[in-house]
Amino acid sequence: MRVFTSSADILAAAGEELGSSEWLTITQERVNQFAEATGDHQWIHVDVERATAESPFGGPIAHGYLTLSLVPMLAWQVYTIENAKLAVNYGSNKVRFPAPVLVGSDVQLTATLSSAKELPDGTTEMVVTQAITVRDAAKPSLVAETITRVAF
């Protein structure tokens, strides 16, 4: 677990890989709950029989946005910010889904602090490249550059 306690800590770590989360198994229940929450009931995600018979992946896959939604939960296992008055999600520069996440797969997040800078208002901006990879996969299933702004 990487702990940042000041703007100077964040700035000094720019360019560093921060670490990786524990593995998380993607269950059909999680996929179905995400479908209910978002209204996205596309068969490739929720119809196990049809996805197994007809999809090019051999079974149901997680929604791309479900994979993206795991970033905060898994990132908390990798790094945290202490002593901040406020830390907010400012958005994302880039989000890509290079490979599917099949239901039943184990995924892990690896975070790299791509850049950090102090802004004119005194806050610190962190751009973190978040990569979620399926166990033993050749390429990640998600790569996202997330932006966090922190006030100490």
Secondary structure, 3 states (H helix, E strand, C coil): CEEECCHHHHHHCCCCEEEECCCEECCHHHHHHHHHHHCCCCHHHHCHHHHHHHCCCCCCECCHHHHHHHHHHHHCCCEEECCCCEEEEEEEEEEECCCCCECCCEEEEEEEEEEEEECCCCCEEEEEEEEEEECCCCCCCEEEEEEEEEEC
